Amino acid sequence: MKKAFFFVFLALAVVLAGCQPIAPTDTAEIDQLREQNQSLSQQLLESQRQILDLQSQVDALSTQVAQLPPAPIQEGALNGLATEILSLLQAKDFAALASYVHPQAGLRFSPQLFIHTDTDRVFTREQVANFASDNAIYTWGTHAARGDLLQLSVFNYWNDYIIPLMPDQQWQMLVAGEKSPSVSINNFSEVYPQGSYVDLLKPGTEEFGNLDWQLLRLAFQQAPDGAYYLVGIIHDNWMP
């Protein structure tokens, strides 16, 4: 009986011994896993360095693109814009006109060909859109002959310096290189070194020896989105 009990105890001890956990040791398998982890960490660091390098290259290219001169304007492109804008000026459709205004630079109104950046009035496209209900009196610059301040409402300025009723003629678009009758100093390229313009002319009448001519210059400049927008409406006429 004792012998049988001894064998049962021995068998149970063997089974229990097989269930005991074995302490981990630095086996070849663990070393291999460590090497794989180190390799993955190095690959991750290398990928991060490559991403930073690519970001630096993208930033450098963006800076170069920003410094490029404006894309050349296709022949007739601005003429088409000027024709569209002229019809809006004549109709006093300010809401539609605002969509043509430069989103960053706004729209400058110059009552004479020489642009005075210190006194000429500049409006945002939102302000232009609300011109129809704007009854405020603004200072638009100075009178070319008298030198006094031009203090007018939008409505009065429009009739005198944007779409003057006299002479009663259609506006003619001057072709490239065609000179206007103006003898005023032209500082357009100084104010808008990357801008372009289209000249519209009422040539005047024989009754007044063509001295009643009117010039309307529409100035355009490229925006960051690549499109050309209206940045200036410049008026000129004969001054005694």
HELIX and SHEET records of a PDB file:
HELIX    1   1 LYS A    2  CYS A   19  1                                  18    
HELIX    2   2 ALA A   28  GLN A   67  1                                  40    
HELIX    3   3 ALA A   77  ALA A   91  1                                  15    
HELIX    4   4 PHE A   94  ALA A   98  1                                   5    
HELIX    5   5 ARG A  125  ALA A  129  1                                   5    
HELIX    6   6 PHE A  131  SER A  133  5                                   3    
HELIX    7   7 VAL A  154  TYR A  157  1                                   4    
HELIX    8   8 TRP A  158  ILE A  162  3                                   5    
HELIX    9   9 PHE A  188  VAL A  191  1                                   4    
HELIX   10  10 GLU A  206  PHE A  208  5                                   3    
SHEET    1   A 6 ARG A 121  PHE A 123  0                                        
SHEET    2   A 6 LEU A 107  SER A 110 -1                                        
SHEET    3   A 6 TYR A 228  ASN A 237  1                                        
SHEET    4   A 6 GLN A 214  GLN A 222 -1                                        
SHEET    5   A 6 GLY A 195  LYS A 202 -1                                        
SHEET    6   A 6 GLN A 172  MET A 173 -1                                        
SHEET    1   B 2 ILE A 137  THR A 142  0                                        
SHEET    2   B 2 LEU A 149  SER A 153 -1                                        
END                                                                             
